[in-house]
Amino acid sequence: MDDRPEANRQDARYASAPMNASEVDAWFVREVLPLESALMQFLHHNWRNKSEILDLRQDIYERVCEAALRQCPHNTKAFLFTTARNLLIDRVRGARIIPIEAAVDWETLNVAIDAPGPDRVFMAREELQLLQAALDRLPPRCREAVLLKQVEGLSRREIATRMSVSEETVKMHLANGMRALANVLYSEPEDLRRKA
């Protein structure tokens, strides 16, 4: 790492400086387009209407380029996927909006609130803590393979490339990891087994 103050200021200035259209185009080709397959996997995994995916991708690219004109993102991948997630959330929220003209009597709508209650939030947090504890118990390479598959949505071939192992090894890591997670998450607690 360079400890010279002028070098650090220069890097920070470059990262936050706005770009012109030709710089954005070059940045887009260099930084964003290589992430397209991962973005498409994300969209296929998180959006039900498959006919809208190409339009969603285009809207995401448009938002990313508009933002880059104002300020170059520090982490392109994180920025791209955050933009994608936010666009999907906006689309879901937009689909739930009911025009005022559509309802004469609000009581006849009988619209259920989708927000989870405090009990469901508490249970979801407990389940996430249990899942995190189960993941922490996995061997490191096994945990890495499971996270790449289940969280990032990568294929076995992509995981093998990323981990520098064979697809057969990835298959073994995934099988062992999922089996171990299922045992931890869905088996009876030790206390109940002892009493039986």
N, C-alpha and C positions, 0 to 999 in steps of 0.2 A: 504494500500500500504506500502511496506517495503522501508524505506528511507536509509537503510544501503547500502553504496556504493558497497561493495563486492557482495551483493545479486543482485544488478542491473547489475553489470558487468557479473556475472555468467549467468543471464538470457539472456543478449545480446549475450554472447559468445555461448550459446547453440543454440540460434535462428539462428546464422549465420554460425555455424560450419558445415563442410561437414559431411555426414553420409556414413557409409560403406553399402554394399549391404544388409546385414541382417537387419540393422537399417532402411533402406529405405523400405524393405519388411514389417516390422512391422508397420512403419509409414503409408504406403500405406493402409494396412488392417484397421488400426485404424482410420485414418483421411480421406482418399480419397474414399474408397469403400462405406461408408455410404452416400456419395453424389451422388452415381451412378444414382438413379432414377431422381434426379433433373437435372443431366447432360444429361440424355437421353431425358427428356422433352425439355431441351434447344436445343438439336440437332434436335429433331423432329420439333420443332417450327421454327428453323432457317435454315434448310437444305432441299431443295426440293427433292433430290434423296434419297428416304428412304432406298434403297438397300445399300447405302454407309455408313449408320449411325454406324453400328457395327465396320467397319473399321476406321471410324473417332474416335470413342471412344477409340479404341486400340491405334491409333496414339497419341491421347491426353494423355493417360496413359503413353505411352512411353516417351513423352516429359516431363511430370511431374516427372517421376522417374529419368530421366537423369539429370534434374535440381536439384532434391533433393540430388543427389549424390555430387553435387558441393556445394549446400547451401540449408538448410532446410527453406522452406517458413514460414513467420510469420503468414500469414492468409491462410490456406489451401484452403478454399472455394473460396476466391477471386482469388488466384493463379490458381486454377483449371479452373474457368470460364474465366479468362483472357487468359489462354493457349488455351481453346476451341475456344474462339472468334478469337484469332490470327491465329489458324489453319484454321478456316473457311475462314478468309480473305485471307490467303495464297492460299487456294484452288481456291477461286474465281479469284484471280489475275493470278494464273497459268493457269486457263481455258481461260483467255483472251489473253494469249501470242500467237502470230502468228509466226511460224518459218520463218526465212528469206528465206529459200528455197521455201516456199509456194507461195511467191509473186514475180512475174517477174516485173510487173509494179505497183508501189505503188499507183499511182493515180487511177488505176482501182479498187482498194480495196474498196474505198469509206467507210472507217470505221468511224463511228461516235464516238466522244469523250463522254465518260460516265460521266465526271466530271460536276457537276452542275455549272451554271454560277453564278455570284455574286447576281443577282436578286433572283434566287431560294434559295441561301444560306440565304439571308436576310429574305425571306418569311418563310423559315423553322424555322429560329430563332424566328420570331414573333409568329409562331404557337406554338412553344415549350414554349414560355413565356406565351401565352394565356392558354395553357394546364396546366402549373405549377400554374398559378393564379386560374384556375378552381379547381385543386386538393387541393389547399390551403383553398378553401372555404368549402370543405367537412368536415363533422364531423370526428374526429380523427379515430374512429373505422371503419367508412365507407371508409375513405381514405386508411387505412391499408389493408382492404380486397381487394379493387380495385388494389392497388399496388402489393399485393401478387399474385393476379390472372393475371393481365395484364403485369406486368414487370417480375415477377419471374416465371410465368407460372404454379403456383401450382393449384391442383384440389381443389374443395370445401372441400373435406374431409381433405386434408392437411392444408388448411387454417383454418378450424375449430379446428384442433389439435393445430396448431401454436398459434391461438388466444384464445384457451380454451373456445370456444363457440360451440353451436350446428351447424350442417350443415344448418338447417333452418334459423338460425340467419345469417350465412354467405350469404345464398341466398338472404335474405332481404337486408343486407348491400350492396351486389353487385348490386342488382336491383336499390336500391335507389341511389347508387353512380353513376352508369352508366346513369340513368335518369337525375340526376343533372348535370353531365358532358355534356350530350347531350344538355340539355337546355342552358347551358352556351356557349358551343362551336357552336351550330348550330341554335340557335334562332336568330331572328332579333335583332340588337342593339336597346337599349331603344330609342335613338334619332329617328330612323326610325318609330317605333311604335307610337310615339307621333304625328308625322307629318301626319300619315295616317288617 
